[in-house]
Amino acid sequence: MIRLLPLLAGATLLLSLLPQVSRGQAVIQPLGSEPAHAAPAAPAARRPAVLSLPFFDDFSRQPEGRPDEQRWQTTGGALINNRFPRRPPTKGVATLDGLNELGTSRGPISFIGAGDTLTSQPLDLSALTAADNVFLSFFWQAGSIIGPPEASGSRPIALYVDFMNRDELWQQVWQLNSPGDTSIFRFKSLPLNQAQYLHGKFRFRFRVNGSVYNNRDAWSVDYVRLDRNRTATDSTFRDIATSRALPSALKRYTAMPVAQFNQNATQELTDRTSTTANNFDVGPAPTPIRWTGTLEVLPGGPTSQFLSGGASIDANSRQLPVLGDIRSASVPITAAPKFLRQRVTLLTNETSPLTQPNDTITRITELGNYFAYDDGTAESSISLPPASTGPASYLALRFDLNQPDQIRAIRLYPVMATAAGRVITLNIWDDDGSGRPAATPKASKSYQIPATLPAGQTFVEVKFDAAVAVSNRFYAGYGQAATPQFVEFGFDLNNAPPPGYLLLNSLGTWSVNNTASTTRPAGALMLRPVTGSTITGTTAPAEVAATYLLYPNPTPDGRVRVQGRYTRATALDALGRVVWEQPAGQQGQAELTLPPLPAGLYFVRLTLPDGMLVTKRLSVLAR
């Protein structure tokens, strides 16, 4: 059993203070840091000093990260994502919690206070009156995939909406106290029928109050609309949108070595990929639509259609399943690493450019040189049970092979607030014949987690002294000596291994750990065995590369900001010759400082945390 507790990172927790935690339990907790927040916002395209109506954002037009500067301020801490909500209206939402715009805690343990804000850019409403029936509407959800927020007490845990009056002062117009449900999004509409709000620099904002130490007290908003000629019950729109994130293209794993995939390719592809569709149309008649699904092999193709279907969707219906079987897609059986990009598109005949982006949803699955049950992003953390004395404890994941292989390293996602500086042991075990790790590991490696990681790096890679031969079934995991502190590692709540594949060794006995609860789905320990073949220099797919930007570009002085997480940068001239390599002490930093270079065209090659390469053009102006 795994129990949910508030995050108490950095504190020494005596077991006498935590009677609810036993040596037979691992602990799932909210996150005290979330690297996705820290990605800098893209440089804004030219926009008006003030916006005009209609204002609309369903957060489907941008990658995960900070809000789009075209419509929002980017420093309030809100995270645009499709990982934390349950059953969202569209494929992206804005999640507000206690972590700031850098993804770190705003305050001390157990403190309740002001958390994230999501603030609009100015809007010109000066030509409007109350007779124009201007309303702000949105969908909201209390809590997240982690669970509901704590109940309100003397200091409210709540979601608020504020309007800015003509004196540029914020006025609270709505408050919703916790608790609230986490299963559905609910609709809210607020009128702008007072003259104090109908001015040339109007803004509105969402804000939250709750834990400022972690992401426990989270709220999400979606489908934000501000327009005239509306009513308080106007929750409909001519739009049908994708909602739930796509699963891995693989049946068992979220990533696997290409050599293992090639031994049983058809059976490794999933027979059940799915998203869901939501209809915002007014009706009353159902809306007929069609959908298609493709699997593209990157780089170089081919692209196969694995899904074609359709239905008539009732007005205001939610979460209609759109299902497909990827096994009919063509994937070349070659030794080269590759990426599988799923794409599901709703064919809705919509004409509005505001809503068209939510008709398509994608996901990329890697066939490289490692096994994974996670997607690389953590929504919570997992810890071995704290104990003042006793033997070491271990967590292990089971992996099933299609052919014998070698494991040369393990990648693990430490939550640095509590794991930095800790000594752990990485192990490989054979199966004991009964579905448990053998009594003695066949390989062990002691490792001290560094005090810090390069900017953008979330996994550490621990290499064994020699490659470890494995066959049929093996277990990979980590352990630590008894400690009264929580030592946390990333836990992915949107993906999970098969039931029974996560095991805990406490007091010398292995047992299966069920990570699901009544308010939280099962998840995946973010631990990845790396196979013996080394794959380097893999070019990232175009969809990944498109999320990385260099700016200003051209650069007048050699100082360049990087949007996106990376670990190392190199500059090359137009002939491909290296003209600059990032110093070790600056690796992963958000700003590059290039030496004086002749004016001209250059290429900046970024190495990503997972080893993929992104190359971007950069123009250097004469100094």
GUPA-930231 format. One line per 5 residues: number of its first residue (from 0); their letters; for each residue y, z, x of C-alpha. Coordinates in steps of 0.05 Angstrom, whole numbers, plus 5000, padded with zeros to 4 digits. Layout:
REM residues N
NUM> A> Y Z X ~ ...
This chain:
REM residues 623
0> MIRLL> 5000 5000 5000 ~ 5071 4985 5023 ~ 5130 5025 4996 ~ 5203 5005 4989 ~ 5253 5051 5022
5> PLLAG> 5328 5048 5037 ~ 5342 5022 5107 ~ 5354 5079 5156 ~ 5362 5038 5220 ~ 5380 5075 5283
10> ATLLL> 5364 5144 5256 ~ 5308 5189 5279 ~ 5269 5204 5217 ~ 5223 5264 5219 ~ 5162 5257 5175
15> SLLPQ> 5179 5323 5142 ~ 5241 5287 5113 ~ 5198 5229 5088 ~ 5138 5259 5053 ~ 5129 5195 5013
20> VSRGQ> 5110 5155 5076 ~ 5039 5166 5101 ~ 5002 5139 5161 ~ 4965 5092 5113 ~ 5028 5055 5093
25> AVIQP> 5071 5003 5126 ~ 5143 5004 5102 ~ 5184 4946 5071 ~ 5259 4957 5073 ~ 5324 4920 5060
30> LGSEP> 5356 4885 5119 ~ 5412 4916 5159 ~ 5429 4848 5191 ~ 5422 4776 5167 ~ 5436 4722 5219
35> AHAAP> 5449 4667 5167 ~ 5515 4701 5149 ~ 5541 4692 5220 ~ 5538 4616 5222 ~ 5611 4592 5225
40> AAPAA> 5636 4552 5166 ~ 5643 4477 5175 ~ 5713 4453 5191 ~ 5747 4439 5125 ~ 5763 4368 5106
45> RRPAV> 5835 4358 5085 ~ 5846 4393 5018 ~ 5906 4404 4974 ~ 5948 4467 4986 ~ 5926 4487 4915
50> LSLPF> 5868 4462 4873 ~ 5871 4435 4803 ~ 5824 4441 4744 ~ 5766 4433 4734 ~ 5740 4482 4785
55> FDDFS> 5664 4479 4791 ~ 5613 4503 4842 ~ 5539 4512 4833 ~ 5530 4519 4909 ~ 5483 4459 4913
60> RQPEG> 5528 4415 4956 ~ 5523 4453 5022 ~ 5471 4481 5070 ~ 5457 4556 5074 ~ 5513 4597 5103
65> RPDEQ> 5585 4613 5087 ~ 5619 4585 5024 ~ 5651 4517 5026 ~ 5723 4523 5048 ~ 5743 4468 5000
70> RWQTT> 5736 4518 4943 ~ 5728 4587 4974 ~ 5753 4633 5028 ~ 5697 4637 5080 ~ 5705 4708 5108
75> GGALI> 5685 4752 5049 ~ 5612 4759 5069 ~ 5580 4721 5011 ~ 5518 4681 5032 ~ 5503 4614 5000
80> NNRFP> 5427 4610 4996 ~ 5365 4597 4954 ~ 5324 4654 4985 ~ 5348 4717 4952 ~ 5355 4701 4878
85> RRPPT> 5300 4702 4826 ~ 5296 4642 4778 ~ 5366 4616 4795 ~ 5405 4568 4749 ~ 5410 4517 4806
90> KGVAT> 5381 4510 4875 ~ 5437 4549 4909 ~ 5473 4614 4892 ~ 5524 4660 4924 ~ 5494 4727 4941
95> LDGLN> 5540 4787 4953 ~ 5515 4852 4986 ~ 5535 4904 5038 ~ 5532 4859 5099 ~ 5596 4828 5125
100> ELGTS> 5612 4756 5144 ~ 5576 4766 5211 ~ 5514 4791 5175 ~ 5520 4862 5200 ~ 5530 4929 5166
105> RGPIS> 5599 4947 5139 ~ 5589 5022 5144 ~ 5544 5082 5157 ~ 5477 5100 5128 ~ 5476 5122 5055
110> FIGAG> 5550 5106 5046 ~ 5571 5072 4980 ~ 5633 5030 4984 ~ 5664 4961 4979 ~ 5618 4904 4999
115> DTLTS> 5625 4828 4998 ~ 5678 4787 4963 ~ 5678 4714 4941 ~ 5749 4691 4933 ~ 5772 4623 4907
120> QPLDL> 5825 4580 4941 ~ 5891 4578 4902 ~ 5893 4540 4837 ~ 5955 4512 4803 ~ 5954 4535 4730
125> SALTA> 6029 4534 4722 ~ 6029 4479 4669 ~ 5980 4517 4623 ~ 5989 4565 4565 ~ 5943 4610 4525
130> ADNVF> 5935 4552 4476 ~ 5898 4512 4530 ~ 5838 4560 4523 ~ 5824 4568 4597 ~ 5760 4606 4613
135> LSFFW> 5724 4626 4676 ~ 5648 4627 4667 ~ 5590 4642 4712 ~ 5518 4666 4713 ~ 5502 4732 4747
140> QAGSI> 5441 4769 4770 ~ 5435 4842 4790 ~ 5390 4853 4850 ~ 5351 4802 4888 ~ 5280 4784 4909
145> IGPPE> 5280 4851 4945 ~ 5288 4889 4879 ~ 5343 4917 4835 ~ 5404 4953 4862 ~ 5406 5028 4859
150> ASGSR> 5433 5060 4796 ~ 5507 5076 4793 ~ 5529 5147 4806 ~ 5595 5180 4819 ~ 5613 5120 4862
155> PIALY> 5595 5058 4822 ~ 5545 5006 4846 ~ 5575 4947 4809 ~ 5597 4875 4806 ~ 5671 4861 4791
160> VDFMN> 5716 4802 4775 ~ 5790 4803 4792 ~ 5847 4755 4775 ~ 5910 4748 4816 ~ 5974 4753 4776
165> RDELW> 6039 4717 4788 ~ 6063 4775 4832 ~ 6002 4760 4876 ~ 5969 4826 4859 ~ 5896 4832 4841
170> QQVWQ> 5879 4856 4771 ~ 5808 4876 4753 ~ 5785 4841 4689 ~ 5710 4856 4687 ~ 5661 4907 4714
175> LNSPG> 5585 4911 4708 ~ 5551 4974 4733 ~ 5479 4976 4759 ~ 5424 4980 4738 ~ 5411 4910 4716
180> DTSIF> 5350 4866 4713 ~ 5329 4820 4769 ~ 5286 4772 4729 ~ 5338 4725 4698 ~ 5410 4704 4706
185> RFKSL> 5458 4722 4649 ~ 5520 4685 4626 ~ 5591 4713 4626 ~ 5656 4681 4605 ~ 5726 4710 4616
190> PLNQA> 5791 4683 4584 ~ 5854 4668 4623 ~ 5900 4677 4563 ~ 5955 4719 4593 ~ 6018 4689 4622
195> QYLHG> 6012 4732 4685 ~ 5952 4691 4707 ~ 5978 4622 4689 ~ 6018 4608 4752 ~ 6018 4562 4812
200> KFRFR> 5978 4605 4861 ~ 5924 4635 4817 ~ 5861 4660 4850 ~ 5799 4695 4824 ~ 5746 4734 4862
205> FRVNG> 5679 4767 4854 ~ 5667 4832 4892 ~ 5613 4885 4896 ~ 5608 4959 4909 ~ 5544 4990 4936
210> SVYNN> 5508 5006 5000 ~ 5549 4981 5058 ~ 5493 4990 5108 ~ 5443 4938 5084 ~ 5428 4885 5032
215> RDAWS> 5396 4933 4982 ~ 5451 4929 4928 ~ 5456 4854 4922 ~ 5485 4811 4866 ~ 5484 4736 4858
220> VDYVR> 5530 4689 4820 ~ 5520 4615 4804 ~ 5548 4558 4764 ~ 5621 4580 4769 ~ 5666 4540 4722
225> LDRNR> 5740 4546 4709 ~ 5770 4496 4660 ~ 5811 4488 4597 ~ 5790 4472 4525 ~ 5732 4521 4526
230> TATDS> 5707 4579 4485 ~ 5677 4647 4503 ~ 5607 4621 4486 ~ 5613 4555 4523 ~ 5553 4561 4568
235> TFRDI> 5530 4489 4563 ~ 5543 4429 4607 ~ 5514 4359 4612 ~ 5470 4376 4671 ~ 5396 4384 4688
240> ATSRA> 5385 4418 4756 ~ 5330 4437 4804 ~ 5321 4511 4814 ~ 5263 4543 4852 ~ 5255 4527 4926
245> LPSAL> 5197 4482 4945 ~ 5136 4513 4979 ~ 5106 4491 5046 ~ 5074 4422 5048 ~ 5013 4459 5075
250> KRYTA> 4962 4496 5033 ~ 4951 4555 5079 ~ 5009 4557 5128 ~ 5083 4544 5131 ~ 5073 4512 5200
255> MPVAQ> 5012 4497 5242 ~ 4992 4462 5307 ~ 4987 4387 5298 ~ 4919 4386 5333 ~ 4891 4436 5283
260> FNQNA> 4921 4397 5225 ~ 4890 4332 5249 ~ 4819 4361 5243 ~ 4825 4369 5168 ~ 4889 4336 5147
265> TQELT> 4876 4324 5073 ~ 4851 4394 5061 ~ 4909 4425 5098 ~ 4961 4391 5053 ~ 4977 4430 4990
270> DRTST> 4951 4408 4923 ~ 5006 4445 4887 ~ 5078 4436 4907 ~ 5130 4453 4855 ~ 5201 4466 4835
275> TANNF> 5231 4481 4767 ~ 5285 4447 4725 ~ 5339 4479 4681 ~ 5375 4442 4625 ~ 5448 4461 4612
280> DVGPA> 5458 4408 4559 ~ 5485 4426 4490 ~ 5432 4388 4452 ~ 5411 4393 4397 ~ 5361 4338 4415
285> PTPIR> 5317 4346 4477 ~ 5338 4307 4539 ~ 5287 4258 4567 ~ 5284 4255 4643 ~ 5238 4231 4698
290> WTGTL> 5224 4257 4768 ~ 5195 4232 4833 ~ 5168 4266 4895 ~ 5162 4237 4965 ~ 5134 4261 5031
295> EVLPG> 5168 4233 5092 ~ 5139 4240 5162 ~ 5193 4252 5215 ~ 5209 4220 5261 ~ 5191 4148 5245
300> GPTSQ> 5157 4152 5177 ~ 5119 4134 5136 ~ 5145 4156 5068 ~ 5095 4165 5012 ~ 5107 4178 4938
305> FLSGG> 5061 4234 4914 ~ 5095 4250 4847 ~ 5119 4211 4787 ~ 5128 4241 4719 ~ 5175 4261 4664
310> ASIDA> 5188 4302 4602 ~ 5236 4315 4546 ~ 5271 4381 4561 ~ 5297 4423 4503 ~ 5371 4442 4505
315> NSRQL> 5384 4506 4544 ~ 5311 4510 4568 ~ 5299 4543 4635 ~ 5248 4540 4691 ~ 5209 4478 4669
320> PVLGD> 5154 4468 4722 ~ 5154 4404 4762 ~ 5087 4400 4797 ~ 5057 4353 4848 ~ 4997 4343 4894
325> IRSAS> 5016 4323 4964 ~ 4945 4306 4987 ~ 4953 4233 4967 ~ 5011 4225 5017 ~ 4999 4188 5083
330> VPITA> 5007 4229 5146 ~ 4988 4195 5212 ~ 4933 4231 5251 ~ 4968 4227 5318 ~ 4977 4279 5373
335> APKFL> 5053 4275 5370 ~ 5088 4334 5337 ~ 5120 4317 5270 ~ 5156 4344 5210 ~ 5138 4334 5137
340> RQRVT> 5198 4329 5091 ~ 5184 4339 5017 ~ 5236 4312 4969 ~ 5235 4321 4893 ~ 5288 4285 4853
345> LLTNE> 5305 4291 4779 ~ 5325 4224 4748 ~ 5374 4249 4696 ~ 5424 4192 4689 ~ 5481 4240 4702
350> TSPLT> 5547 4209 4722 ~ 5587 4270 4743 ~ 5592 4277 4820 ~ 5598 4352 4810 ~ 5527 4360 4784
355> QPNDT> 5489 4304 4819 ~ 5474 4344 4883 ~ 5431 4394 4844 ~ 5384 4339 4822 ~ 5348 4336 4890
360> ITRIT> 5313 4391 4929 ~ 5279 4385 4997 ~ 5237 4426 5047 ~ 5214 4411 5118 ~ 5146 4434 5145
365> ELGNY> 5132 4431 5220 ~ 5068 4408 5254 ~ 5079 4430 5325 ~ 5044 4481 5368 ~ 5044 4547 5329
370> FAYDD> 5017 4579 5266 ~ 5064 4611 5215 ~ 5061 4641 5146 ~ 5137 4649 5144 ~ 5194 4600 5139
375> GTAES> 5236 4629 5195 ~ 5283 4670 5152 ~ 5276 4744 5135 ~ 5296 4774 5069 ~ 5272 4845 5086
380> SISLP> 5238 4882 5143 ~ 5170 4913 5156 ~ 5155 4974 5198 ~ 5093 5011 5220 ~ 5089 5080 5188
385> PASTG> 5130 5131 5228 ~ 5092 5189 5259 ~ 5111 5243 5309 ~ 5041 5246 5340 ~ 4975 5210 5338
390> PASYL> 4946 5144 5362 ~ 4982 5078 5363 ~ 4986 5037 5298 ~ 4979 4962 5292 ~ 4994 4906 5243
395> ALRFD> 4952 4843 5248 ~ 4951 4775 5213 ~ 4888 4734 5204 ~ 4886 4660 5224 ~ 4831 4610 5209
400> LNQPD> 4819 4551 5256 ~ 4794 4481 5246 ~ 4772 4476 5318 ~ 4770 4523 5379 ~ 4837 4532 5412
405> QIRAI> 4877 4575 5461 ~ 4934 4623 5446 ~ 4985 4627 5501 ~ 5040 4668 5468 ~ 5062 4705 5405
410> RLYPV> 5131 4696 5374 ~ 5157 4756 5336 ~ 5222 4768 5296 ~ 5252 4836 5316 ~ 5306 4868 5273
415> MATAA> 5351 4887 5331 ~ 5385 4947 5299 ~ 5321 4987 5305 ~ 5274 4946 5350 ~ 5320 4933 5410
420> GRVIT> 5295 4968 5472 ~ 5228 4988 5441 ~ 5162 4977 5476 ~ 5108 4944 5435 ~ 5040 4914 5450
425> LNIWD> 5020 4844 5428 ~ 4946 4834 5416 ~ 4895 4780 5400 ~ 4829 4803 5367 ~ 4765 4768 5349
430> DDGSG> 4735 4780 5280 ~ 4684 4837 5278 ~ 4640 4799 5229 ~ 4664 4837 5168 ~ 4733 4809 5159
435> RPAAT> 4768 4859 5204 ~ 4795 4855 5276 ~ 4745 4876 5329 ~ 4749 4947 5356 ~ 4776 4922 5423
440> PKASK> 4828 4866 5430 ~ 4809 4808 5474 ~ 4880 4803 5502 ~ 4939 4850 5504 ~ 5010 4845 5531
445> SYQIP> 5061 4901 5534 ~ 5132 4879 5520 ~ 5200 4913 5517 ~ 5245 4881 5466 ~ 5312 4865 5499
450> ATLPA> 5376 4901 5480 ~ 5406 4836 5453 ~ 5385 4765 5439 ~ 5425 4701 5453 ~ 5469 4680 5395
455> GQTFV> 5427 4644 5343 ~ 5360 4667 5370 ~ 5318 4707 5321 ~ 5248 4705 5351 ~ 5224 4731 5419
460> EVKFD> 5165 4696 5453 ~ 5116 4739 5491 ~ 5069 4701 5537 ~ 5000 4726 5555 ~ 4981 4728 5628
465> AAVAV> 4927 4675 5614 ~ 4913 4631 5554 ~ 4866 4667 5504 ~ 4807 4627 5478 ~ 4797 4633 5403
470> SNRFY> 4751 4600 5352 ~ 4735 4602 5278 ~ 4777 4664 5260 ~ 4823 4708 5301 ~ 4877 4761 5289
475> AGYGQ> 4945 4766 5322 ~ 4989 4827 5316 ~ 5031 4881 5348 ~ 5027 4956 5356 ~ 5068 5014 5380
480> AATPQ> 5058 5086 5402 ~ 5071 5140 5350 ~ 5146 5148 5337 ~ 5185 5183 5281 ~ 5232 5123 5279
485> FVEFG> 5228 5059 5239 ~ 5219 4999 5287 ~ 5231 4938 5243 ~ 5209 4866 5245 ~ 5226 4808 5200
490> FDLNN> 5190 4800 5133 ~ 5195 4736 5093 ~ 5192 4748 5017 ~ 5190 4674 4998 ~ 5124 4658 5032
495> APPPG> 5060 4697 5042 ~ 4991 4690 5074 ~ 4929 4689 5030 ~ 4913 4757 4999 ~ 4880 4805 5047
500> YLLLN> 4906 4771 5111 ~ 4954 4827 5131 ~ 4918 4888 5159 ~ 4941 4956 5184 ~ 4906 5000 5235
505> SLGTW> 4927 5072 5225 ~ 4888 5130 5255 ~ 4838 5081 5283 ~ 4817 5048 5218 ~ 4834 4978 5193
510> SVNNT> 4854 4968 5121 ~ 4884 4911 5080 ~ 4957 4920 5062 ~ 4983 4892 4996 ~ 5057 4878 5005
515> ASTTR> 5073 4863 4932 ~ 5103 4913 4884 ~ 5127 4911 4812 ~ 5196 4889 4834 ~ 5180 4850 4897
520> PAGAL> 5133 4792 4913 ~ 5083 4792 4970 ~ 5112 4769 5036 ~ 5096 4748 5107 ~ 5103 4785 5173
525> MLRPV> 5143 4739 5217 ~ 5093 4734 5274 ~ 5072 4666 5302 ~ 5015 4652 5351 ~ 5031 4594 5398
530> TGSTI> 4974 4549 5418 ~ 4957 4526 5489 ~ 4990 4458 5486 ~ 5063 4461 5503 ~ 5109 4416 5463
535> TGTTA> 5180 4410 5487 ~ 5238 4365 5474 ~ 5222 4350 5401 ~ 5282 4318 5366 ~ 5302 4355 5303
540> PAEVA> 5298 4316 5238 ~ 5362 4284 5214 ~ 5367 4334 5157 ~ 5368 4391 5207 ~ 5414 4356 5256
545> ATYLL> 5464 4342 5200 ~ 5477 4417 5191 ~ 5504 4422 5263 ~ 5576 4405 5278 ~ 5622 4405 5338
550> YPNPT> 5696 4416 5327 ~ 5750 4400 5343 ~ 5723 4331 5357 ~ 5757 4299 5395 ~ 5771 4359 5439
555> PDGRV> 5838 4361 5476 ~ 5819 4416 5525 ~ 5743 4420 5530 ~ 5738 4480 5483 ~ 5689 4464 5427
560> RVQGR> 5662 4506 5370 ~ 5589 4497 5350 ~ 5568 4505 5277 ~ 5496 4526 5274 ~ 5449 4571 5313
565> YTRAT> 5425 4547 5381 ~ 5401 4576 5447 ~ 5425 4528 5501 ~ 5475 4471 5509 ~ 5479 4413 5558
570> ALDAL> 5532 4358 5563 ~ 5514 4286 5583 ~ 5557 4226 5598 ~ 5550 4159 5563 ~ 5495 4139 5613
575> GRVVW> 5454 4201 5598 ~ 5470 4238 5662 ~ 5479 4314 5658 ~ 5552 4332 5672 ~ 5550 4405 5650
580> EQPAG> 5499 4458 5634 ~ 5517 4521 5596 ~ 5517 4583 5642 ~ 5462 4633 5626 ~ 5512 4687 5606
585> QQGQA> 5543 4641 5554 ~ 5480 4612 5523 ~ 5480 4611 5447 ~ 5554 4628 5441 ~ 5594 4597 5384
590> ELTLP> 5644 4565 5432 ~ 5630 4518 5490 ~ 5679 4516 5548 ~ 5669 4449 5583 ~ 5698 4436 5652
595> PLPAG> 5753 4384 5661 ~ 5721 4317 5645 ~ 5749 4247 5646 ~ 5770 4223 5577 ~ 5714 4187 5541
600> LYFVR> 5650 4194 5500 ~ 5599 4248 5516 ~ 5537 4277 5484 ~ 5523 4351 5474 ~ 5449 4368 5470
605> LTLPD> 5433 4433 5434 ~ 5366 4468 5441 ~ 5351 4505 5377 ~ 5315 4572 5372 ~ 5250 4537 5354
610> GMLVT> 5254 4489 5413 ~ 5278 4428 5374 ~ 5336 4387 5402 ~ 5399 4364 5367 ~ 5445 4315 5402
615> KRLSV> 5517 4306 5378 ~ 5572 4258 5400 ~ 5635 4289 5429 ~ 5700 4253 5447 ~ 5742 4283 5503
620> LAR> 5816 4267 5504 ~ 5857 4258 5567 ~ 5888 4323 5590
